[in-house]
């Protein structure tokens, strides 16, 4: 994490601070993941079998889930889970379709004879990692698979740990996976990136995972696209005296229970509110069934900050660039208009992160580790690519060729200059290609 500037630090006061991270742990993780990726790349399915037995304690003869098993897993969903799953799928699809509708092809004539445009095309093959983790996150496959369906991807691969419950396979099927594999961890990322005897190599890998999955995505990037590097969950709420400390504490603990390294935080102008919220977190932990995890996250990573004034609060919020930004203030819309860096914003006391986590329709796969400074979250556009085209007529050549020739010659790129010149001077192609370009452009009123 980046530190805040000295100027900003002088304008904020920490009532509770997070512990420093251990850099050595990252180095050991990187080496372990690199060995796994090499193994899968060199030995394919044989390596996957070894890693599945080593890390999951299971012997696996077939990694892909067949059609009959998929259907059985769907039929095995209890009625309430299936209804809630289909509700969430419908909401995520509705929002993704609305987003997709805003992305349109383009054709424009920028100068006489210079026609430029772009097309928006779906990626052909995408891989969606579905985490197993501490809890069976039934919404996770919905968030990564449904936008791929809306985008129109031809092949949508889902990978989930073999220890994940069968309900997760059923939800992957309902959400639109064309192929489902029981492979987890860094080995799943390697398999999707490079392909094996049974796993197709994909064009881009989506979805969050644990530290091993995240590191694997980082290492295979380039050979394959990735959506982002997702770390432990984060929430920062900015609040004024209109906020309820009970609600603030409940929202922070909701994200803290994801992972002992989750990052819950509060920033406010009110010392009274900050102190009351700290006390409320401690009180709620006493009855929370996930207190062992949530309490560790709060103890190690929780932050509560009191800012000197509204300008400092805005600056601190942008410096945090948090994954989830809750604004529980009297005028949340005005506050949001001043903030640039956040993964997803939740406006007003009723707008809890939990609704986005589960089923309201916006995607819950969001940038962490201050990556919100330069990217947003997973969305239908992540499964699309915008590709440009040009159509230049003779009239257009007259508009752009002289500048292109001059620039190319200034850069001493003679081949570029010739390629432009033979279109500007078609009657002199032979002369240009035999080394006479300089004489021609010198005759054009010193355009050389």
N, C-alpha and C positions, 0 to 999 in steps of 0.2 A: 504494500500500500504506500502511496505517496504521502509524505508529510504535508501538513498545511503550512502556508508561508508564515514567517515570523510576524509579519504585520497582522495577519489574521489571528494567529495564536495569542497575540496581545489583547485581542477583543473577545476572546471566549474563555470560559472557565469550566474545567472538567470536574463534575461532581463524582463521576466514575469513569475510569479509563480502561482501555483494552490492554491485555498483555502483549508483549512483543512476540513476533513469529520466530520459529527456529529455522534458519537457512540451511542447516545441515540435513534436515529431513527432506528438503526438496532435492538435494543432490543424490541421496540414496534412492529416492523414488525414481528419478530420471534414469539412473543406471538399470534398475530393475525392469522398468518399462521398455527400455531399449532392447534388452535381451529377449523379452517376450515378442516384440515386434520382429526382430531378426528371426526368431524361431518360427513364427507363423509364415513369414515371407519365404523362408527357405524350405520348410517341411510341410506347409499347408495343413490339411486336415489331421495329419498325424500329430503335429504340434498342438492343434486345438484339443485333441483327445487327451494329451498329456497334461495340458494346463487345466482342462476341465476337471480331471481327476485330482490334480494337485490343489487347485484353489476352491473347487466346489465340492470335492469329495464324492464325485459321481462318475460312473463309467457310461460313456455315451457312444452308441453305435451309429446313430443318425442324428445329425444336428438340425436338419430342417423338419419343421412340423408339417405333417402331411394333411391333406384336405379333410380326411375323416376325423383326425384328432382335433383339428381346428373347429369343426362343427360340434364335436362333442364338448369342447371347452365352452363354446357359446351356449349350448343347451344346458351346461352345468351352472351357468350364472343364475343366482337367485333372482326372483322377479323384481325386487326393489333395486338391486345392483344394476340389473339390465336397464330398468327404466331410468335410473339416474345417469347411467352411461350414455344412453341414447339422447337424453336431455342435454348433457354436456356436449356430445358430438354435434347436435343440432345448433347449439349456441356458438361453438367455435367455427363451425362451417358457415353460419350466417355472417359472422363478422369477417371471416376470411374472404367470402364471396364479395362482400361490400368493399373490402380493401382491393381485391383483384380488379373490381370494376373501375377503380380510379386509375389503373395503369393501362394506358392506351398506346397503340402504335402511332407513329408520327411521320408525316411527310411535309416538307416545307421547301420552298424555293428561296434561298437566302440572297442570291444574286441572280440576275438573268442567266438562265442556263445552268445554275448550280442547284441541283435538287438533292436534298439530304433527308435522311429519315432513320427511324429505328423500328425494329420488331421486338416483341416481348415473347420469349420462348421458354417453355418449361424445361427443366433439367430432365434428362431421360431416365437416369437411375439414381436414386437417393437411398441412403442408409440411415435409419432412425434408431438410435440407441435408446432402449427403455430400461431405466435403472431398476435394480432390485432393492438394494439398500435396506435401511432399518424398517421401513414401512412399505407395503405394496401400494405405491402411488398410482391409483387407478386412472387418474387424470393424465399421467405422463405420456402414455402412448397417444392419447387423443390430441395433445398439444403438438406433437411432432408429425403425426401421420395425417391428420385431417387437412392441414394446409397443403401437404403434398398432393392429396387427392384434388383439392380445389385448383391447384396450379396446373394439373394435368400431367404429372410425371407418369411415364410409362411403367416403370418398375419401382416399387416402393418396398424396400427391405426393412424388416423390423428384427432387431437383435435384443434378446433379453436373457438374463442369467438363467441357467437350468434350474436354479433353486427358487425362481419366482413362481408364485401360485398359478394354477391353470386358469384362473379368472383373468390374469393378465394376457394370456394367449387369446382368450375369447375377446377381450377388449381390443387387442391389436387387430383381430379379424374384423370386428365391427367398425373400427376406425378407418379401415381401408388398406391394410398391408397386403401386398400381392404375394409376398413370401415372408415367412416367419422362421427365425433360427433361434435355437436354444444355445446361445453362446454369450458369455458375459465378460466383463472386465476389459483390460487392455487388449486381450487376444481377440475380442470381437471387433474392436476398432481396427486392428491390424488386418483381420480377415476382410472387412469391408473395404479397406484402403487398397489392398493388393490382390484380393481374390484368392480362393483356394479351389480345390477340386469340386466342391459343392457350393461355395459362396461366390456370387458374382462380385467383381470389383465395381464399386459405385463411383459416381461422379462427385458426390458431396455427402458428408456425414453430419447429421443433426442430432440434437438431444443432449441432455445433461447426464452426468454420472459422477462416480466418486473420484478421488484424486488420481487413481490409476487410469481411469477413462479419460480424464481431462488431460493428463500428461501424454497419453497415447495420441490424442487428437492433435496436441501441439507438435508431436514428433512426426506425424504422417502428413501434416499440412504441406501442401505443395504437390505431393503425389496425388492428393485428393483435396477437395475443398472441405471446409468445416464451417459451421455456423458461428461458433464463438467458443471461447474457453470459459466454462462456467465453474465458478468456485462455490463454496458453501453459501447458503442463503443469507441475504441481508435485508434488513428493514431499518429505515430511519423515519421517524415521525417528527415533523415540525409542528409545534402546538403553541397556542396561547391559553389564557386563563379560561376560555370557554370549553376547553377539553376536560374530559373526565379521566382522572388518573387510573381508574379501574379498567377503562377501555384501552388506554395507552399500554398498560401493563399486559393485558390479555393479548393484544396484537403483537407485542414484542415476543412474548413467550410462545405464541403460535408459530413464529418463524424460528425461534430458538430451539424448538423441539425437533427440527429437521436434523440437526447435526451438532455435536459438541463444539464445532468450529464456526457455527452460524454467528452472524453479527447483528445483534439487536441494538438499536440506538434511539435516542430522543434528543432533540435540540429545541430549546425554548428561550423566551425572554424572561421567564418567571422562575425564580429560585424556589418559590413555594410549590409550584406545580412539579418541578424536577424532583424535589425531595419527597413529595407525596407519591410520585410514580415509583421511585426507588423502593419506598416502603411497601407499596402495593405489589410490586414484583416479588419481593420476598414473601409476602403474605400468600400470594396465589401459588407460589412454588410448593407450599406446604401441602396442598391438596391436589396438585397436578400429577397425573399418573406417569407422565413422561418427564418428571422433575430431574431424574438422573442426567438426562441428555440436555434438557432445557436449562437446568441449573448450571451445568458445566459451561454452556455457551454464554449464559449471562455472566458468570464469574470471570471467564477468560476473555470474552470478546465484547461484553456489553459496554456501552458508552452513554453517558448522560452529560449534556453540555448546556450551559447557560451562556447566551450571547449578549453582548452589551446593548445592541440595538437591532433594528430590522435589517439594516444593510449588512451587518455582520452575520445575521441569521441566513440571509440570502447567499452571501459569499461562502459560509460554512457548508450550506446545503450543496452548492455547486462543487465545492472541494471534495465532499464525500462521494458525489456521483453514485449514489446508492442504487441497488437493484430495485427495491420497492421504496417509493417515497409516499408516505401518507401525510396529508396536510389537514390537520384538524385545527383550523383557525376560523375566525369570524368571517373572513372573506378569502376562501381558498383559491378562487379563480384569479383574483388579482395577484395573489402570492405566486401562483404557478406561472403567470405571465412573466415573472422576473427571473425564473429559474430555467437553466438550459440542460443540466446534466442529471438525468435519472433514467432508469429503465422503464418503469411504468409508474404513473401517478394515481393516487387514490384521494379523491377530493371530498372532504366533509366527514363527519363522524360515522356515518352509516357505510362508508365505502371501505370495507376491510379487505386486506390483501387476500384473505381466505376465499373470497368470492371469485377472484381471478385465478387463484391456485386451483380451484375445482371446476367451475362451470359457467361463469358469467359470459365468457366468449373471447376476451382478450387472452393472448398467449402468456403462459406463466414461465416460459423459458426466456430469461432476461440476462442482461450483462451484469457481471459482478466484478469485484476488485477494481472499481473505478473505471471499468471499460465503458460505462455509459458516457464518458467524455467524448467517445468517438463512434459509438454504435448504439443501435436500439436492440430490441429483443427479436426473437424468432417470429416470423410472419410469413404470409404467403409469398411475398417478394423474395424471400430467401431461397425459394425453390424455382425462381425464374431468372433468366438472364436477358439483359437488354443489349441487343446487337445492332450496330449501325450499318447503314449502306449509303452509297453516293451514286448519283447518276449525273454526269457532267457532259453537256452538249458542247458544240463548237463555240457557241456564244459564252458558255461558262468557262471554257478554256481561256478565252480572251480576258476574262475577269481575274482568274487566279494564277495562270501560268507565269506571267511576268514576275510576280512576287516570289513564286516558288523557285524560279530560275535564279533570281538574285540571292535568295537565302541559301540555296544549295551551293552556289559558287562561293559565297562568303564563308560557308562552312567547309569549303574545299571537297565537296561531295559531287564529283563530276558526273557520276552515274545518275544521281538524282536530277541534276541539271539537264542532262541529255533526255531523260524520260519525260520531263516536262516540255523541253524545247521541241521535240519531234511532234508534239501535239500543237504547240503554238505556231510552228513553222513547218507544216507538212510538206511544203514544196522543197524544203532543204534537208530532208531526212538523211540522205547520203552524206551531205557535207557535215552535218552535226555528228553523225556516228563515226566519221573518219577524222574527227578532231578539230572541226572548224567552227565549233560553237562560239568561241570567243569572238571571231570575226563578225559573226551574225549579230550577236547581242551588242557588240561595240558600235555597229552601224545603227542600232535602234536608239539613237540620241543618248548614248552614254549609259544605257541601262545595265551595262556590266558593272 
